[in-house]
Amino acid sequence: MGLMGCHSLNAKSQATEETQECLAYRAMMTAPMDPLAMQQLKTKCLESRK
């Protein structure tokens, strides 16, 4: 009986390609912040992933 697997070295999961902007956004998600400031962090995160 054999075991066969497949793995792509070029595939990146979203969890491993965290940008600094997204790390900052996630770090501040539970902080008491102005909603506008939180939205700006979220927008920077989304923009950094493009």
Biopython code that builds the backbone (N, CA, C, O; Angstrom):
import numpy as np
from Bio.PDB.StructureBuilder import StructureBuilder

atoms = [
    (1, "MET", "N", (0.854, -1.169, 0.000)),
    (1, "MET", "CA", (0.000, 0.000, 0.000)),
    (1, "MET", "C", (0.901, 1.233, 0.000)),
    (1, "MET", "O", (1.865, 1.292, 0.764)),
    (2, "GLY", "N", (0.604, 2.204, -0.835)),
    (2, "GLY", "CA", (1.425, 3.411, -0.928)),
    (2, "GLY", "C", (0.644, 4.650, -0.526)),
    (2, "GLY", "O", (-0.586, 4.653, -0.483)),
    (3, "LEU", "N", (1.377, 5.674, -0.242)),
    (3, "LEU", "CA", (0.783, 6.957, 0.125)),
    (3, "LEU", "C", (1.325, 8.007, -0.831)),
    (3, "LEU", "O", (2.537, 8.155, -0.988)),
    (4, "MET", "N", (0.427, 8.725, -1.458)),
    (4, "MET", "CA", (0.847, 9.717, -2.424)),
    (4, "MET", "C", (0.303, 11.079, -2.004)),
    (4, "MET", "O", (-0.838, 11.183, -1.554)),
    (5, "GLY", "N", (1.104, 12.104, -2.149)),
    (5, "GLY", "CA", (0.664, 13.449, -1.784)),
    (5, "GLY", "C", (1.050, 14.445, -2.855)),
    (5, "GLY", "O", (1.841, 14.150, -3.750)),
    (6, "CYS", "N", (0.488, 15.600, -2.747)),
    (6, "CYS", "CA", (0.763, 16.652, -3.712)),
    (6, "CYS", "C", (0.933, 17.961, -2.953)),
    (6, "CYS", "O", (0.155, 18.277, -2.053)),
    (7, "HIS", "N", (1.957, 18.715, -3.325)),
    (7, "HIS", "CA", (2.196, 19.988, -2.658)),
    (7, "HIS", "C", (2.759, 20.972, -3.670)),
    (7, "HIS", "O", (3.661, 20.633, -4.437)),
    (8, "SER", "N", (2.239, 22.162, -3.675)),
    (8, "SER", "CA", (2.736, 23.196, -4.566)),
    (8, "SER", "C", (3.564, 24.196, -3.770)),
    (8, "SER", "O", (3.079, 24.777, -2.799)),
    (9, "LEU", "N", (4.795, 24.393, -4.176)),
    (9, "LEU", "CA", (5.660, 25.334, -3.476)),
    (9, "LEU", "C", (5.292, 26.780, -3.778)),
    (9, "LEU", "O", (5.636, 27.682, -3.014)),
    (10, "ASN", "N", (4.599, 27.003, -4.881)),
    (10, "ASN", "CA", (4.242, 28.363, -5.265)),
    (10, "ASN", "C", (2.947, 28.846, -4.633)),
    (10, "ASN", "O", (2.676, 30.046, -4.624)),
    (11, "ALA", "N", (2.157, 27.946, -4.112)),
    (11, "ALA", "CA", (0.878, 28.330, -3.513)),
    (11, "ALA", "C", (1.117, 28.963, -2.151)),
    (11, "ALA", "O", (1.848, 28.430, -1.316)),
    (12, "LYS", "N", (0.491, 30.099, -1.949)),
    (12, "LYS", "CA", (0.598, 30.772, -0.651)),
    (12, "LYS", "C", (-0.789, 30.823, -0.031)),
    (12, "LYS", "O", (-1.767, 31.164, -0.696)),
    (13, "SER", "N", (-0.863, 30.486, 1.230)),
    (13, "SER", "CA", (-2.140, 30.637, 1.908)),
    (13, "SER", "C", (-2.233, 32.062, 2.410)),
    (13, "SER", "O", (-1.211, 32.716, 2.616)),
    (14, "GLN", "N", (-3.441, 32.549, 2.607)),
    (14, "GLN", "CA", (-3.611, 33.919, 3.075)),
    (14, "GLN", "C", (-3.014, 34.109, 4.459)),
    (14, "GLN", "O", (-2.574, 35.208, 4.796)),
    (15, "ALA", "N", (-2.993, 33.080, 5.246)),
    (15, "ALA", "CA", (-2.466, 33.189, 6.600)),
    (15, "ALA", "C", (-0.972, 33.470, 6.596)),
    (15, "ALA", "O", (-0.460, 34.079, 7.536)),
    (16, "THR", "N", (-0.262, 33.038, 5.560)),
    (16, "THR", "CA", (1.186, 33.224, 5.554)),
    (16, "THR", "C", (1.613, 34.499, 4.840)),
    (16, "THR", "O", (2.783, 34.873, 4.925)),
    (17, "GLU", "N", (0.722, 35.171, 4.150)),
    (17, "GLU", "CA", (1.122, 36.399, 3.478)),
    (17, "GLU", "C", (0.533, 37.622, 4.178)),
    (17, "GLU", "O", (-0.084, 38.474, 3.538)),
    (18, "GLU", "N", (0.723, 37.703, 5.474)),
    (18, "GLU", "CA", (0.257, 38.841, 6.252)),
    (18, "GLU", "C", (1.143, 40.049, 5.985)),
    (18, "GLU", "O", (2.366, 39.968, 6.101)),
    (19, "THR", "N", (0.536, 41.147, 5.633)),
    (19, "THR", "CA", (1.291, 42.382, 5.454)),
    (19, "THR", "C", (1.380, 43.093, 6.798)),
    (19, "THR", "O", (0.638, 42.777, 7.728)),
    (20, "GLN", "N", (2.278, 44.038, 6.893)),
    (20, "GLN", "CA", (2.417, 44.810, 8.131)),
    (20, "GLN", "C", (1.119, 45.552, 8.447)),
    (20, "GLN", "O", (0.741, 45.683, 9.611)),
    (21, "GLU", "N", (0.442, 46.036, 7.409)),
    (21, "GLU", "CA", (-0.820, 46.754, 7.606)),
    (21, "GLU", "C", (-1.892, 45.837, 8.185)),
    (21, "GLU", "O", (-2.661, 46.248, 9.054)),
    (22, "CYS", "N", (-1.942, 44.599, 7.706)),
    (22, "CYS", "CA", (-2.941, 43.653, 8.218)),
    (22, "CYS", "C", (-2.596, 43.198, 9.633)),
    (22, "CYS", "O", (-3.489, 42.992, 10.455)),
    (23, "LEU", "N", (-1.317, 43.042, 9.916)),
    (23, "LEU", "CA", (-0.913, 42.693, 11.277)),
    (23, "LEU", "C", (-1.317, 43.804, 12.241)),
    (23, "LEU", "O", (-1.798, 43.532, 13.341)),
    (24, "ALA", "N", (-1.122, 45.051, 11.830)),
    (24, "ALA", "CA", (-1.502, 46.184, 12.680)),
    (24, "ALA", "C", (-3.016, 46.216, 12.881)),
    (24, "ALA", "O", (-3.493, 46.444, 13.992)),
    (25, "TYR", "N", (-3.762, 45.990, 11.812)),
    (25, "TYR", "CA", (-5.227, 45.982, 11.902)),
    (25, "TYR", "C", (-5.704, 44.891, 12.853)),
    (25, "TYR", "O", (-6.546, 45.149, 13.714)),
    (26, "ARG", "N", (-5.183, 43.689, 12.713)),
    (26, "ARG", "CA", (-5.606, 42.587, 13.581)),
    (26, "ARG", "C", (-5.212, 42.827, 15.039)),
    (26, "ARG", "O", (-5.941, 42.451, 15.957)),
    (27, "ALA", "N", (-4.065, 43.451, 15.241)),
    (27, "ALA", "CA", (-3.619, 43.736, 16.605)),
    (27, "ALA", "C", (-4.535, 44.748, 17.290)),
    (27, "ALA", "O", (-4.685, 44.726, 18.511)),
    (28, "MET", "N", (-5.142, 45.630, 16.507)),
    (28, "MET", "CA", (-5.967, 46.690, 17.078)),
    (28, "MET", "C", (-7.467, 46.385, 17.042)),
    (28, "MET", "O", (-8.268, 47.212, 17.479)),
    (29, "MET", "N", (-7.858, 45.229, 16.537)),
    (29, "MET", "CA", (-9.285, 44.920, 16.378)),
    (29, "MET", "C", (-10.064, 44.972, 17.689)),
    (29, "MET", "O", (-11.235, 45.350, 17.686)),
    (30, "THR", "N", (-9.456, 44.610, 18.784)),
    (30, "THR", "CA", (-10.178, 44.603, 20.057)),
    (30, "THR", "C", (-9.878, 45.838, 20.900)),
    (30, "THR", "O", (-10.392, 45.973, 22.010)),
    (31, "ALA", "N", (-9.054, 46.733, 20.381)),
    (31, "ALA", "CA", (-8.712, 47.948, 21.125)),
    (31, "ALA", "C", (-9.862, 48.954, 21.040)),
    (31, "ALA", "O", (-10.545, 49.038, 20.020)),
    (32, "PRO", "N", (-10.069, 49.705, 22.103)),
    (32, "PRO", "CA", (-11.092, 50.758, 22.046)),
    (32, "PRO", "C", (-10.582, 51.901, 21.167)),
    (32, "PRO", "O", (-9.733, 52.690, 21.582)),
    (33, "MET", "N", (-11.108, 51.972, 19.963)),
    (33, "MET", "CA", (-10.650, 52.978, 18.994)),
    (33, "MET", "C", (-11.831, 53.673, 18.364)),
    (33, "MET", "O", (-12.956, 53.172, 18.365)),
    (34, "ASP", "N", (-11.543, 54.844, 17.827)),
    (34, "ASP", "CA", (-12.523, 55.573, 17.039)),
    (34, "ASP", "C", (-12.883, 54.721, 15.815)),
    (34, "ASP", "O", (-11.990, 54.189, 15.157)),
    (35, "PRO", "N", (-14.171, 54.586, 15.503)),
    (35, "PRO", "CA", (-14.564, 53.757, 14.347)),
    (35, "PRO", "C", (-13.906, 54.195, 13.035)),
    (35, "PRO", "O", (-13.589, 53.357, 12.191)),
    (36, "LEU", "N", (-13.702, 55.492, 12.863)),
    (36, "LEU", "CA", (-13.060, 55.973, 11.636)),
    (36, "LEU", "C", (-11.609, 55.498, 11.561)),
    (36, "LEU", "O", (-11.147, 55.089, 10.496)),
    (37, "ALA", "N", (-10.895, 55.548, 12.676)),
    (37, "ALA", "CA", (-9.505, 55.080, 12.707)),
    (37, "ALA", "C", (-9.442, 53.583, 12.426)),
    (37, "ALA", "O", (-8.544, 53.123, 11.720)),
    (38, "MET", "N", (-10.381, 52.826, 12.968)),
    (38, "MET", "CA", (-10.417, 51.378, 12.724)),
    (38, "MET", "C", (-10.695, 51.096, 11.252)),
    (38, "MET", "O", (-10.095, 50.194, 10.666)),
    (39, "GLN", "N", (-11.599, 51.862, 10.655)),
    (39, "GLN", "CA", (-11.911, 51.681, 9.233)),
    (39, "GLN", "C", (-10.691, 51.996, 8.374)),
    (39, "GLN", "O", (-10.453, 51.330, 7.366)),
    (40, "GLN", "N", (-9.920, 53.003, 8.765)),
    (40, "GLN", "CA", (-8.707, 53.342, 8.014)),
    (40, "GLN", "C", (-7.684, 52.214, 8.084)),
    (40, "GLN", "O", (-7.032, 51.905, 7.087)),
    (41, "LEU", "N", (-7.540, 51.595, 9.261)),
    (41, "LEU", "CA", (-6.627, 50.450, 9.390)),
    (41, "LEU", "C", (-7.079, 49.298, 8.498)),
    (41, "LEU", "O", (-6.264, 48.651, 7.841)),
    (42, "LYS", "N", (-8.386, 49.051, 8.484)),
    (42, "LYS", "CA", (-8.930, 47.967, 7.661)),
    (42, "LYS", "C", (-8.693, 48.248, 6.175)),
    (42, "LYS", "O", (-8.311, 47.354, 5.420)),
    (43, "THR", "N", (-8.921, 49.484, 5.771)),
    (43, "THR", "CA", (-8.719, 49.864, 4.374)),
    (43, "THR", "C", (-7.260, 49.699, 3.970)),
    (43, "THR", "O", (-6.972, 49.195, 2.884)),
    (44, "LYS", "N", (-6.335, 50.119, 4.833)),
    (44, "LYS", "CA", (-4.907, 49.957, 4.541)),
    (44, "LYS", "C", (-4.545, 48.488, 4.400)),
    (44, "LYS", "O", (-3.740, 48.121, 3.544)),
    (45, "CYS", "N", (-5.141, 47.643, 5.241)),
    (45, "CYS", "CA", (-4.897, 46.202, 5.157)),
    (45, "CYS", "C", (-5.365, 45.664, 3.809)),
    (45, "CYS", "O", (-4.626, 44.958, 3.123)),
    (46, "LEU", "N", (-6.588, 46.000, 3.438)),
    (46, "LEU", "CA", (-7.134, 45.503, 2.171)),
    (46, "LEU", "C", (-6.320, 46.004, 0.981)),
    (46, "LEU", "O", (-6.063, 45.249, 0.043)),
    (47, "GLU", "N", (-5.917, 47.263, 1.014)),
    (47, "GLU", "CA", (-5.123, 47.829, -0.079)),
    (47, "GLU", "C", (-3.756, 47.151, -0.189)),
    (47, "GLU", "O", (-3.233, 46.976, -1.289)),
    (48, "SER", "N", (-3.187, 46.777, 0.940)),
    (48, "SER", "CA", (-1.851, 46.175, 0.925)),
    (48, "SER", "C", (-1.852, 44.772, 0.339)),
    (48, "SER", "O", (-0.799, 44.255, -0.034)),
    (49, "ARG", "N", (-3.011, 44.160, 0.254)),
    (49, "ARG", "CA", (-3.110, 42.793, -0.282)),
    (49, "ARG", "C", (-3.325, 42.762, -1.782)),
    (49, "ARG", "O", (-3.329, 41.685, -2.379)),
    (50, "LYS", "N", (-3.503, 43.901, -2.399)),
    (50, "LYS", "CA", (-3.760, 43.940, -3.847)),
    (50, "LYS", "C", (-2.479, 43.805, -4.630)),
    (50, "LYS", "O", (-2.504, 43.817, -5.861)),
]
sb = StructureBuilder()
sb.init_structure("model")
sb.init_model(0)
sb.init_chain("A")
sb.init_seg("    ")
for serial, (resi, resn, name, xyz) in enumerate(atoms, 1):
    if name == "N":
        sb.init_residue(resn, " ", resi, " ")
    sb.init_atom(name, np.array(xyz, "f"), 0.0, 1.0, " ", f" {name:<3s}", serial, name[0])
structure = sb.get_structure()
